[in-house]
Amino acid sequence: MQTVVDLSRLRHNIRLIRAKTGNGFCAVVKADAYGHGSSVASYIEPLVDCYMVACYDEAASIVASGVRKPILVLGGDVGFVVHNRDKQIIPTVCSLRQLEFIANCGVKNFSVEVDTGMHRLGADESELGAMIAFMTTRNLSSWSTYSHIYNGVASALDQADKFDRMTNVSVLNRRRHLYSSVALDLPQGVPLFDMTRSGIAMYGFAKGLDIALRARAKIISISAVERGNRVGYGDYILDKDSVIATVACGYADGLRRCDKQLYLTVRGVKCKVVGVPCMDMCMIDVSDVRCRVGEFAYLIQDKEDVEYLAKCYGTIVYEILTGFNGRAERIYM
């Protein structure tokens, strides 16, 4: 299995997003950069102002790749500051207790997350008031302050009003960011604060942008199989004479079993997956396409492929992109 990342498309998407938002740009590279590989951080560094990840280990991996711009770690755990000596990695605090802890550890650069209605993480107004008082007393100010939109455009403007009211104080308003990729869907002229965090749009899943990832696997066997024979595990029986290709990807690579018809694309032709995917292999019907052992069958070739897989699996595009495991060979071009 291979995931092929087109870096030119990724950079082009970033330039288009920045042109539309007109503010700072935070590249969301958590979860192995949505399946594109955390190494993309080093390829896009000249175009971004900072990065955002989910945990310290992700941040440390990106630092090791050589990037020098700030890396924001989402809230939840600040314990890593005890052993982290890299000022490039910026923790998020969501409570007075966390703020006191990192301050006592000597941390000067930190983000504050506030809750504007999602009720996942973030300080509410009462907690934030205590944090502001502590910051004022200790002469501290946040490197950035942010919140999360919970229902796209439908909740964005109400949350923006609350966010502005909660954070428009000197110790919090140096670098405020509320909107993620939803910023691209807002009416023109809506204030976007100081920075936009972009994940799914940066990877091409927004109007006018191109996806940067393709997923493919090699055909490792081709054989003629007569009508009435079984293919794969279980009781799948061919209803016609067919040419069956075995492809080196299975459910351990992200091609899950499901009760919907799956396809892989070979030479531009969508070929049905026959039988059920095995752990490491699947079989496809290539009766209508001339192909050879050693060439590629594509699980993802365009945006529609990802959306179709998400529909088949009853999930969302994000889960498809992050579903490719570490044994997939990643190629940057």
N, C-alpha and C positions, 0 to 999 in steps of 0.2 A: 504494500500500500504506500502511495506517495501523496503528500499534499504539496502542491506547487503554488507558491506565492508570487504574484506579479507585483514587484515593488514599485514599478512606474505607475500602476493604477492606484496603489496605496498613497503614494505621494501626490498624485493628481487629485484624489479625493480630499486630502488634507487642504490643498491649496484652494479648492472650490469651497469647502466649508469655511475656511478662514475669510475668504472673500465675502461670503454671505453674512457671517456673524459680525465681522469687523472688530473682534476683541481677541483676548488671549486664547490659547489653545492648549488643552490638557488631553493628552492621548491616553485613553484607557486601555491598558495592556494586561489586565488581570486575566486569570484562567488561560495562561499561555497565549496571551494576545488573541483571545477568542478562537483558539485553534490555529492561529497563524504563526505561532512560535514567538517566545519573548525576545528572540534575537531581532525582530523587526524594530525594536526600540532604537537600536544603534543605526539602523538604516534611515530612520525618519527624524533623527535628533535635530538637524538644522531647521526643521519646519515646525517644531513644537516648543512650547514654553516649559512644560513639565509633563510628568506621567502620573497615572494613578493605578495602584494595584490593590489586591485584597489583603495581603499579609506580608509580614517581614521577609519571609523566605523568597517570595516573588521579587521584592525590592532588591534583596541582596543578589539575586541572580542577574538582575538587570545591571546593577552596579558592576558586577564581575564582567559583563559584556563590554564595559568601557564607556558607557554613557556618563555624562557629567551634569546633566540638568536635574532639578529636584524631582524626587519620587514621593508622591503622597500615598500613605498607607491608609486604607479605609478604617473606620472606627471599629471598636469591639475589644481590641487587645493592645495595651500599651506596654506590657511587660518586657518587650524586646528592648526598650530603651536602656535597660540595666546593662546589657552587653553591647548595644550598638553604639559605636563611636563615630559613625559616619553622618555628618551634618546634612548630607545630601538626602537622606531618608527621613521623611517628615511624618511623625505619628499624628493620628487624629484623636482628640479628646471629646467625650460626649457628656462629661459630668465634672463637678467640682472635685470629686475624689480623684479622678484620673488626672485632672489638671494639677492638683497638688502633688501627685506622685511624680509626674514628669518634671515639674519645676524643682522638686527636691533632688532629682537626678541630674539637674543642671541643663536640661533641654531648653533651648531658646526658640527653636523653630518648630512650630506645631500648627495643626489646623483644628478648627472648632466646627463640629457638626451640630446643627440645630434641627429640631423636629418641627416641620411645617405641616404635618398632617399624616405622614406615612406610618408613624408609630412603630418603626423598626429600630432605629438608633437615632440618637441626637438629643440634645438638651431641650427641655420645654422652657417656657418663658421664666418660670420660677427658678429653675436650675441655672439657666443662662444668666439671670440677674446676679446670683451668687458667684458665678464664674467671672463675670465682668468686674465685680467688686474686688475679687482676689487678684485679677490681672492688673487692675488699677493700682492696688496696694503694692504689688511686686514689680511694677513698671514693666509689664509684659504686654505684648500684642501678638495676635495670631498671624502666622504666615499667610493663611487663607481661612475663609469661613464659608461653609457650604451647607446645602440641604439637598434632598432628592424629590423629584416630581413623581407622584404615585399614579397618576392617571392621564399621562400625556397632555395634550392641549386642553382637555376638558378641565383639568385642575390647575394648569400652569399659572394662569394669571392671578387667581385667588392666592395660591401659594407664594407667588412673587410678592404680592402686597404684604403678606405676613412676614416673609423673609426680610424684606426691606425694613419693615418696622422693627423687627427683632434685632437686626444686625447693623443698623446705621448709627454705630457709635465708634469712637476713634480707635478703640482697642481691637475692633473686629472688621473694620471696613477697608483694610488695606488691599485685599484681593478677594472679592466675593464671587462665588460661582454657584449657580442654582441649576442651570439647564444642561442637560445632556444632549443627545442627538435630537431630542424634541425641539430644540431651538430652530431647526430647519423648517419646522411645520408651523411656527408662530406667525401671526400677521406681521407684515413689514412695519418697522417703527417701534415695535415692542422693545423696551430696554432689556439688554441681555447681561447686565452687570459687567464684571471685569474679565470673565473668562468663560469659555464653553468647554465642557467635558464631552469628548466624543468617543464612543465605542463602536456601536453597530453601524453608524453612518460612515465612519472612517473606513470600515472594512467593505463598504459599498452597498449597504442595505438601506438606501434612501433614494428618493426620486432624483434622477439625473446623475447618479454615481454608478461606478462599475465595481462589481465584486472582484476582490484581489486573490481569491483562493479557488483552486480546482483540486478535486480529489480523484485519484485514479489508481488502478492496479493492473498488473500485467496478466494477460491471458497465458496460462501455463499448459493448457491442453485443449485440443479440438478433436471431436469424434462424431461420427454419424451414429445416431441411435434410432432404432426402428420403433414405430408405433407399438404401444402396449408394454414397453419397458419402463422400469422405474428410474427416477433420477433423484439422487441424494437420499437423505434419511426420510423415514416415514413412508407414506403410501402415495406419493405423487407419481402418476403414470402418464406417459405421453399419449396424446390422442391423435398424433400424426408423426410421420417420419420427420426427424429433425436433426439439425447440426447443433451440437451442444458444446459450448466452450466453458472450461473451468477457469475461474478468475481468482487470483490470490488475494481475496479480501473476504472477510466474514463478519460475524457479529462482534468478535473481539476487536475489530478495526472500525466499528461504527456502522456497519451495514446490519441493522437489527432485523430480527424476525418480526413479522407483523401479518395481519390478515388482509392487507391491501397489496395490490400488484406493484412490485418494484421493478425498476429498469436500470440498466447501465447503458451508456452510449458508446457505440463503436463506429468509428468513421462517420459520425453524424447520424447514425441510425439508432433509435432507442430499441434495445433488446431486452425482452422480458427475463426477469429472474425466474428460473423454473425450480420447483421444489422449495425447500427452505434453506436459508443461508446456514452454512456450517460455521464453526468457530473461526476458521482461518481461510475458508474458500466459499465460493458460491458458483452456481452454474447458470448460464444464460443461453437463450436460444438465438443463435447467430445464423439461422437458416437464410435470412434475407440480406446478409451482408458478407462480402468477401473479406476475410481477415486471416491473420497468421498468428501462430504462437510467438509470444514476445512483444506484441504490440499492446496498447493500453485500452482498457475499458474504463469509461469515466462514470463515477458515481455523482460527481458534481462538476458541471461544465459551465453553468450559468446560474443566475439568481433564481430562475424558475425551478431548477433542480432542487435547490435547498428548500424552497417553499413547498414543493411537492413532498419531499421527504418529511418535513415538519407536519404536513397534513396527514400523511400516512401513519406517522407515529403518534399523532394526537398531541403534539408539543409545539414549541416555538423555534424560530430560526436560531436563536442563541444556543439552545441545547444541541442542535445539529452541529453547529460550528465547533462547540467545545467537546464534542463526543468522540473526536479522533484521538486515540490513545498514543502513548509515547513510542510505540514500535513503528509507527508510520514514518517513513523517510520524508524529511521536509526539504524542499528545494526552493531556493530563492533565485529569482531571475529578473 
